[in-house]
């Protein structure tokens, strides 16, 4: 439960699910490391890397959605509506620039 020292975040309601998903992704990354150690076929390694990137993208989009609903629309973020919208769009821009 959020207190004055622990602010409520957009993902607070789904934090356990988020952590579970991130742990699963962490396991996938460890699996890729093992594949490299075992000299597995390049395309197989690249396929797994693509799967991890897709999983992280899904987590990021979920966080953006929750941020938009809770912090921007709900007014729970730091700053006024314009600052929150700018912050959201900057985050979207960073996600789109990767690669």
Secondary structure by P-SEA (a helix, b strand, c coil): cccccccccccccaaaaaaaaaaaaaaaaaaaaaaaaacccaaaaaaaaaaaaaaaaaaaaaaaaaaaacccccccccccaaaaaaaaaaaaaaaaacc
